[in-house]
Amino acid sequence: MGLLLKALIGASVVVLIGILSKTRNYYIAGLIPLFPTFALIAHYIVGKERSIEALRTTIIFGLWAIIPYFIYLISLYFFIEHLRLSQALVAAVVCWIIAAWILISLWSQWNS
């Protein structure tokens, strides 16, 4: 049942983004993915299954996890000027993956 609820929440977010992208205030669709839907789920699960200290560590890592998203947005902003949209999106995702990999590597070294 919990998995179905999570899928419904995810689908609702996608529908909301689709609806907002067609409105006069289309740019608000860029704010919706930043609503902490999945962070709430992750924090609840970590908080229930692990210690409060583990939850605090997860929260701190989440603060650092903003960096790959920032890199994604900056790279997409510049890529859309030079590439087709699909290519720009793929390139920006590659930038996100590289930034996330670096973040995880540094975090693992720092916390070991």
N, CA, C and O atoms as a DFTB+ gen file, in Angstrom:
448 C
 N C O
     1  1       0.825      -1.202       0.000
     2  2       0.000       0.000       0.000
     3  2       0.866       1.262       0.000
     4  3       0.532       2.238      -0.671
     5  1       1.973       1.251       0.744
     6  2       2.847       2.409       0.803
     7  2       3.450       2.733      -0.547
     8  3       3.602       3.903      -0.899
     9  1       3.797       1.701      -1.309
    10  2       4.374       1.904      -2.639
    11  2       3.357       2.546      -3.576
    12  3       3.714       3.414      -4.372
    13  1       2.104       2.131      -3.492
    14  2       1.047       2.721      -4.316
    15  2       0.858       4.197      -3.976
    16  3       0.686       5.025      -4.871
    17  1       0.889       4.523      -2.700
    18  2       0.751       5.920      -2.275
    19  2       1.896       6.772      -2.819
    20  3       1.676       7.886      -3.293
    21  1       3.118       6.244      -2.750
    22  2       4.277       6.971      -3.270
    23  2       4.158       7.183      -4.773
    24  3       4.498       8.253      -5.278
    25  1       3.677       6.169      -5.490
    26  2       3.487       6.298      -6.939
    27  2       2.417       7.342      -7.253
    28  3       2.567       8.106      -8.206
    29  1       1.362       7.385      -6.481
    30  2       0.301       8.378      -6.687
    31  2       0.801       9.799      -6.420
    32  3       0.441      10.740      -7.127
    33  1       1.626       9.937      -5.402
    34  2       2.204      11.258      -5.106
    35  2       3.081      11.703      -6.271
    36  3       2.984      12.843      -6.724
    37  1       3.938      10.803      -6.756
    38  2       4.805      11.130      -7.894
    39  2       4.003      11.491      -9.133
    40  3       4.320      12.461      -9.822
    41  1       2.959      10.708      -9.419
    42  2       2.110      10.993     -10.578
    43  2       1.395      12.330     -10.416
    44  3       1.244      13.076     -11.384
    45  1       0.963      12.630      -9.217
    46  2       0.291      13.914      -8.960
    47  2       1.214      15.093      -9.224
    48  3       0.797      16.116      -9.768
    49  1       2.465      14.937      -8.836
    50  2       3.451      15.998      -9.067
    51  2       3.632      16.223     -10.569
    52  3       3.684      17.364     -11.028
    53  1       3.728      15.135     -11.330
    54  2       3.899      15.248     -12.783
    55  2       2.686      15.930     -13.415
    56  3       2.847      16.785     -14.285
    57  1       1.488      15.567     -12.996
    58  2       0.271      16.192     -13.519
    59  2       0.248      17.679     -13.167
    60  3      -0.093      18.508     -14.010
    61  1       0.602      18.016     -11.948
    62  2       0.639      19.418     -11.533
    63  2       1.625      20.227     -12.369
    64  3       1.327      21.355     -12.762
    65  1       2.786      19.661     -12.639
    66  2       3.780      20.340     -13.484
    67  2       3.208      20.556     -14.883
    68  3       3.370      21.632     -15.460
    69  1       2.542      19.541     -15.431
    70  2       1.937      19.664     -16.752
    71  2       0.878      20.745     -16.806
    72  3       0.815      21.513     -17.766
    73  1       0.056      20.807     -15.793
    74  2      -0.997      21.831     -15.741
    75  2      -0.382      23.225     -15.622
    76  3      -0.770      24.141     -16.348
    77  1       0.571      23.384     -14.712
    78  2       1.191      24.695     -14.513
    79  2       1.965      25.169     -15.736
    80  3       2.035      26.371     -15.992
    81  1       2.540      24.252     -16.488
    82  2       3.325      24.650     -17.666
    83  2       2.457      25.248     -18.758
    84  3       2.964      25.904     -19.667
    85  1       1.156      25.027     -18.676
    86  2       0.236      25.564     -19.677
    87  2      -0.420      26.879     -19.237
    88  3      -1.210      27.457     -19.983
    89  1      -0.098      27.340     -18.049
    90  2      -0.716      28.565     -17.537
    91  2       0.126      29.790     -17.859
    92  3       1.244      29.681     -18.363
    93  1      -0.426      30.945     -17.561
    94  2       0.297      32.204     -17.741
    95  2       1.560      32.249     -16.871
    96  3       2.558      32.866     -17.244
    97  1       1.504      31.597     -15.725
    98  2       2.643      31.553     -14.799
    99  2       3.398      30.232     -14.952
   100  3       3.677      29.554     -13.963
   101  1       3.727      29.868     -16.199
   102  2       4.383      28.600     -16.533
   103  2       5.671      28.356     -15.749
   104  3       6.020      27.206     -15.486
   105  1       6.373      29.404     -15.378
   106  2       7.653      29.277     -14.680
   107  2       7.507      28.637     -13.305
   108  3       8.480      28.113     -12.763
   109  1       6.309      28.672     -12.737
   110  2       6.075      28.043     -11.430
   111  2       6.265      26.528     -11.542
   112  3       6.546      25.861     -10.546
   113  1       6.110      25.983     -12.758
   114  2       6.344      24.549     -12.961
   115  2       7.772      24.179     -12.562
   116  3       8.019      23.031     -12.192
   117  1       8.711      25.112     -12.626
   118  2      10.085      24.868     -12.203
   119  2      10.251      24.818     -10.695
   120  3      11.263      24.325     -10.197
   121  1       9.269      25.322      -9.966
   122  2       9.326      25.294      -8.502
   123  2       8.793      23.976      -7.942
   124  3       9.249      23.512      -6.897
   125  1       7.840      23.384      -8.630
   126  2       7.183      22.180      -8.122
   127  2       8.158      21.026      -7.859
   128  3       8.043      20.374      -6.821
   129  1       9.118      20.745      -8.762
   130  2      10.034      19.637      -8.455
   131  2      10.864      19.873      -7.196
   132  3      11.424      18.933      -6.630
   133  1      10.942      21.116      -6.764
   134  2      11.717      21.421      -5.567
   135  2      10.907      21.269      -4.283
   136  3      11.450      21.379      -3.184
   137  1       9.586      21.012      -4.428
   138  2       8.807      20.701      -3.231
   139  2       9.363      19.400      -2.662
   140  3       9.594      18.452      -3.413
   141  1       9.578      19.337      -1.377
   142  2      10.309      18.191      -0.815
   143  2       9.481      16.906      -0.687
   144  3       9.524      16.243       0.349
   145  1       8.736      16.558      -1.723
   146  2       7.922      15.341      -1.691
   147  2       8.760      14.114      -1.340
   148  3       8.476      13.400      -0.378
   149  1       9.793      13.887      -2.138
   150  2      10.606      12.687      -1.929
   151  2      11.535      12.849      -0.732
   152  3      11.900      11.862      -0.093
   153  1      11.915      14.067      -0.427
   154  2      12.720      14.304       0.772
   155  2      11.897      13.965       2.021
   156  3      12.416      13.380       2.971
   157  1      10.622      14.334       2.012
   158  2       9.762      13.984       3.150
   159  2       9.693      12.478       3.341
   160  3       9.783      11.976       4.462
   161  1       9.531      11.761       2.229
   162  2       9.477      10.299       2.309
   163  2      10.803       9.750       2.827
   164  3      10.830       8.913       3.730
   165  1      11.910      10.235       2.242
   166  2      13.233       9.748       2.657
   167  2      13.502      10.065       4.127
   168  3      13.999       9.215       4.867
   169  1      13.178      11.276       4.546
   170  2      13.438      11.669       5.935
   171  2      12.563      10.869       6.898
   172  3      13.011      10.498       7.983
   173  1      11.334      10.606       6.509
   174  2      10.458       9.794       7.357
   175  2      11.025       8.385       7.514
   176  3      11.106       7.855       8.622
   177  1      11.418       7.784       6.382
   178  2      11.938       6.408       6.431
   179  2      13.225       6.343       7.244
   180  3      13.370       5.475       8.105
   181  1      14.170       7.262       6.976
   182  2      15.430       7.261       7.735
   183  2      15.155       7.526       9.212
   184  3      15.744       6.884      10.081
   185  1      14.259       8.471       9.496
   186  2      13.936       8.792      10.890
   187  2      13.281       7.641      11.626
   188  3      13.482       7.487      12.831
   189  1      12.502       6.830      10.928
   190  2      11.832       5.689      11.557
   191  2      12.735       4.468      11.672
   192  3      12.679       3.739      12.662
   193  1      13.573       4.245      10.650
   194  2      14.361       3.011      10.605
   195  2      15.774       3.163      11.155
   196  3      16.429       2.165      11.457
   197  1      16.244       4.381      11.285
   198  2      17.604       4.620      11.784
   199  2      17.516       5.559      12.979
   200  3      16.429       5.819      13.495
   201  1      18.650       6.057      13.411
   202  2      18.693       6.960      14.565
   203  2      18.448       8.406      14.121
   204  3      18.480       8.726      12.933
   205  1      18.206       9.255      15.103
   206  2      18.058      10.686      14.821
   207  2      19.368      11.239      14.274
   208  3      19.363      12.135      13.431
   209  1      20.490      10.704      14.755
   210  2      21.794      11.151      14.239
   211  2      21.927      10.807      12.756
   212  3      22.474      11.596      11.986
   213  1      21.433       9.642      12.351
   214  2      21.451       9.268      10.924
   215  2      20.568      10.216      10.119
   216  3      20.907      10.592       8.997
   217  1      19.444      10.594      10.694
   218  2      18.563      11.556      10.018
   219  2      19.250      12.906       9.887
   220  3      19.155      13.555       8.845
   221  1      19.930      13.327      10.922
   222  2      20.657      14.605      10.857
   223  2      21.739      14.557       9.774
   224  3      21.931      15.530       9.044
   225  1      22.439      13.436       9.671
   226  2      23.456      13.278       8.631
   227  2      22.811      13.329       7.249
   228  3      23.354      13.946       6.332
   229  1      21.670      12.690       7.097
   230  2      20.932      12.716       5.828
   231  2      20.528      14.143       5.470
   232  3      20.599      14.535       4.305
   233  1      20.112      14.908       6.449
   234  2      19.723      16.307       6.221
   235  2      20.923      17.135       5.778
   236  3      20.819      17.920       4.836
   237  1      22.052      16.968       6.443
   238  2      23.266      17.706       6.054
   239  2      23.689      17.335       4.639
   240  3      24.048      18.208       3.849
   241  1      23.649      16.033       4.313
   242  2      23.987      15.612       2.951
   243  2      23.010      16.237       1.954
   244  3      23.410      16.625       0.856
   245  1      21.742      16.337       2.325
   246  2      20.739      16.969       1.469
   247  2      21.061      18.423       1.183
   248  3      20.804      18.911       0.083
   249  1      21.617      19.115       2.154
   250  2      22.038      20.501       1.926
   251  2      23.128      20.570       0.864
   252  3      23.104      21.439      -0.007
   253  1      24.080      19.649       0.944
   254  2      25.152      19.598      -0.051
   255  2      24.626      19.137      -1.412
   256  3      25.185      19.495      -2.448
   257  1      23.553      18.343      -1.408
   258  2      22.997      17.800      -2.650
   259  2      22.362      18.886      -3.525
   260  3      22.011      18.630      -4.677
   261  1      22.219      20.061      -2.991
   262  2      21.709      21.180      -3.791
   263  2      22.719      21.552      -4.882
   264  3      22.337      22.057      -5.937
   265  1      23.982      21.305      -4.630
   266  2      25.040      21.690      -5.578
   267  2      24.874      20.998      -6.937
   268  3      24.932      21.689      -7.955
   269  1      24.672      19.676      -7.013
   270  2      24.476      19.074      -8.338
   271  2      23.259      19.628      -9.080
   272  3      23.295      19.786     -10.301
   273  1      22.197      19.919      -8.355
   274  2      21.014      20.503      -9.006
   275  2      21.329      21.900      -9.542
   276  3      20.902      22.257     -10.640
   277  1      22.058      22.669      -8.785
   278  2      22.476      24.003      -9.217
   279  2      23.322      23.898     -10.486
   280  3      23.147      24.678     -11.423
   281  1      24.234      22.934     -10.508
   282  2      25.081      22.715     -11.684
   283  2      24.230      22.296     -12.879
   284  3      24.480      22.730     -14.004
   285  1      23.234      21.463     -12.642
   286  2      22.305      21.069     -13.712
   287  2      21.626      22.303     -14.306
   288  3      21.594      22.467     -15.526
   289  1      21.088      23.160     -13.457
   290  2      20.375      24.346     -13.945
   291  2      21.297      25.302     -14.697
   292  3      20.933      25.801     -15.761
   293  1      22.468      25.557     -14.161
   294  2      23.419      26.462     -14.825
   295  2      23.837      25.895     -16.177
   296  3      23.857      26.615     -17.176
   297  1      24.172      24.604     -16.210
   298  2      24.611      24.012     -17.479
   299  2      23.475      23.992     -18.487
   300  3      23.704      24.264     -19.665
   301  1      22.263      23.680     -18.065
   302  2      21.122      23.689     -18.987
   303  2      20.886      25.088     -19.543
   304  3      20.596      25.254     -20.728
   305  1      21.010      26.079     -18.692
   306  2      20.827      27.469     -19.122
   307  2      21.769      27.798     -20.286
   308  3      21.360      28.441     -21.253
   309  1      23.013      27.362     -20.192
   310  2      23.975      27.647     -21.257
   311  2      23.840      26.681     -22.437
   312  3      24.030      27.085     -23.584
   313  1      23.519      25.426     -22.174
   314  2      23.407      24.450     -23.261
   315  2      22.240      24.743     -24.198
   316  3      22.341      24.485     -25.398
   317  1      21.134      25.277     -23.679
   318  2      19.971      25.499     -24.555
   319  2      20.238      26.567     -25.610
   320  3      19.496      26.678     -26.586
   321  1      21.277      27.339     -25.419
   322  2      21.649      28.342     -26.408
   323  2      22.397      27.724     -27.586
   324  3      22.393      28.287     -28.681
   325  1      23.037      26.579     -27.378
   326  2      23.913      25.990     -28.392
   327  2      23.456      24.632     -28.911
   328  3      23.927      24.190     -29.959
   329  1      22.551      23.961     -28.204
   330  2      22.125      22.608     -28.571
   331  2      20.610      22.540     -28.713
   332  3      19.887      23.412     -28.230
   333  1      20.141      21.488     -29.383
   334  2      18.700      21.231     -29.392
   335  2      18.273      20.896     -27.970
   336  3      19.089      20.481     -27.148
   337  1      16.995      21.078     -27.690
   338  2      16.505      20.891     -26.326
   339  2      16.848      19.504     -25.781
   340  3      17.347      19.395     -24.661
   341  1      16.595      18.464     -26.535
   342  2      16.861      17.112     -26.031
   343  2      18.347      16.913     -25.736
   344  3      18.702      16.294     -24.733
   345  1      19.212      17.432     -26.599
   346  2      20.652      17.325     -26.363
   347  2      21.069      18.143     -25.147
   348  3      21.901      17.705     -24.353
   349  1      20.492      19.321     -25.006
   350  2      20.811      20.170     -23.854
   351  2      20.395      19.498     -22.551
   352  3      21.125      19.550     -21.560
   353  1      19.224      18.869     -22.551
   354  2      18.763      18.179     -21.342
   355  2      19.678      17.010     -20.987
   356  3      20.026      16.815     -19.822
   357  1      20.064      16.237     -21.997
   358  2      20.970      15.111     -21.743
   359  2      22.313      15.617     -21.208
   360  3      22.846      15.071     -20.242
   361  1      22.848      16.650     -21.834
   362  2      24.134      17.205     -21.393
   363  2      24.042      17.731     -19.967
   364  3      24.966      17.539     -19.177
   365  1      22.945      18.389     -19.628
   366  2      22.771      18.914     -18.270
   367  2      22.650      17.779     -17.257
   368  3      23.165      17.880     -16.143
   369  1      21.969      16.700     -17.642
   370  2      21.860      15.542     -16.751
   371  2      23.234      14.908     -16.546
   372  3      23.556      14.478     -15.439
   373  1      24.045      14.845     -17.601
   374  2      25.408      14.329     -17.459
   375  2      26.193      15.200     -16.470
   376  3      26.933      14.683     -15.633
   377  1      26.029      16.502     -16.571
   378  2      26.682      17.409     -15.609
   379  2      26.206      17.115     -14.188
   380  3      27.009      17.099     -13.254
   381  1      24.894      16.881     -14.022
   382  2      24.352      16.550     -12.705
   383  2      24.970      15.246     -12.196
   384  3      25.360      15.153     -11.032
   385  1      25.057      14.245     -13.067
   386  2      25.612      12.944     -12.667
   387  2      27.068      13.101     -12.217
   388  3      27.470      12.543     -11.196
   389  1      27.846      13.853     -12.974
   390  2      29.253      14.069     -12.610
   391  2      29.350      14.796     -11.269
   392  3      30.134      14.408     -10.402
   393  1      28.555      15.846     -11.104
   394  2      28.579      16.606      -9.847
   395  2      28.129      15.730      -8.680
   396  3      28.713      15.790      -7.597
   397  1      27.091      14.917      -8.896
   398  2      26.609      14.029      -7.834
   399  2      27.663      12.983      -7.488
   400  3      27.867      12.671      -6.315
   401  1      28.337      12.439      -8.507
   402  2      29.392      11.448      -8.276
   403  2      30.530      12.067      -7.451
   404  3      31.029      11.452      -6.509
   405  1      30.930      13.281      -7.816
   406  2      31.986      13.979      -7.065
   407  2      31.540      14.219      -5.628
   408  3      32.306      13.996      -4.691
   409  1      30.299      14.674      -5.454
   410  2      29.775      14.921      -4.111
   411  2      29.784      13.642      -3.270
   412  3      30.230      13.650      -2.123
   413  1      29.293      12.556      -3.842
   414  2      29.250      11.291      -3.102
   415  2      30.659      10.813      -2.771
   416  3      30.909      10.333      -1.665
   417  1      31.577      10.941      -3.721
   418  2      32.962      10.533      -3.484
   419  2      33.596      11.339      -2.361
   420  3      34.225      10.779      -1.464
   421  1      33.429      12.650      -2.413
   422  2      33.999      13.510      -1.365
   423  2      33.346      13.242      -0.022
   424  3      34.022      13.191       1.005
   425  1      32.024      13.071      -0.028
   426  2      31.306      12.799       1.219
   427  2      31.773      11.487       1.835
   428  3      31.965      11.391       3.047
   429  1      31.954      10.481       0.988
   430  2      32.397       9.163       1.476
   431  2      33.792       9.244       2.073
   432  3      34.062       8.635       3.109
   433  1      34.678       9.992       1.426
   434  2      36.035      10.149       1.948
   435  2      36.028      10.927       3.260
   436  3      36.745      10.579       4.199
   437  1      35.230      11.963       3.321
   438  2      35.184      12.819       4.498
   439  2      34.564      12.106       5.695
   440  3      34.945      12.353       6.839
   441  1      33.606      11.218       5.425
   442  2      32.894      10.528       6.513
   443  2      33.422       9.133       6.799
   444  3      32.776       8.363       7.510
   445  1      34.588       8.795       6.258
   446  2      35.118       7.451       6.558
   447  2      36.301       7.500       7.493
   448  3      36.857       6.458       7.841
